Amino acid sequence: MGHRANSVKEPMSDSKTLKDLQEMVDAFAKERCWERFHAPKNLAMSVGIEAAELMEHFQWTDPRENVTTQQLSAIGEEMSDVLAYLLRLASVLEIDLENAFQAKLVKNAIKYPIEAS
């Protein structure tokens, strides 16, 4: 059985842009022929499911508790899952996530001015 080239390289130490990450997750899905499963509904549901898995790490905890190094690693993995599905959803819907995010920050700055804080 031959080894197939892969879009994911280890370790990844170079700083990546949001576009780079989006291209990586798109290539990951394409290499595995997962595109047929990535309808917007499925991806949006997956964002919610992974966000719930992230919340599980904080369920029933005391807000004053410190998060352990081991917990941080697991939390980072769940956050990465949420990000991967968001990036994939943006690709499928052809949404420029960088521009959408910046526009939303501007909208929030108007809605929640510093003076009112």
Stockholm file with secondary structure:
# STOCKHOLM 1.0

chainA/1-117         MGHRANSVKEPMSDSKTLKDLQEMVDAFAKERCWERFHAPKNLAMSVGIEAAELMEHFQWTDPRENVTTQQLSAIGEEMSDVLAYLLRLASVLEIDLENAFQAKLVKNAIKYPIEAS
#=GR chainA/1-117 SS CCCCCCSCCSSCCSCCCHHHHHHHHHHHHHHTTCGGGCCHHHHHHHHHHHHHHHHHTTTTCCTTSCCCHHHHHHHHHHHHHHHHHHHHHHHHHTCCHHHHHHHHHHHHHHHSCGGGC
#=GC SS_cons         CCCCCCSCCSSCCSCCCHHHHHHHHHHHHHHTTCGGGCCHHHHHHHHHHHHHHHHHTTTTCCTTSCCCHHHHHHHHHHHHHHHHHHHHHHHHHTCCHHHHHHHHHHHHHHHSCGGGC
//
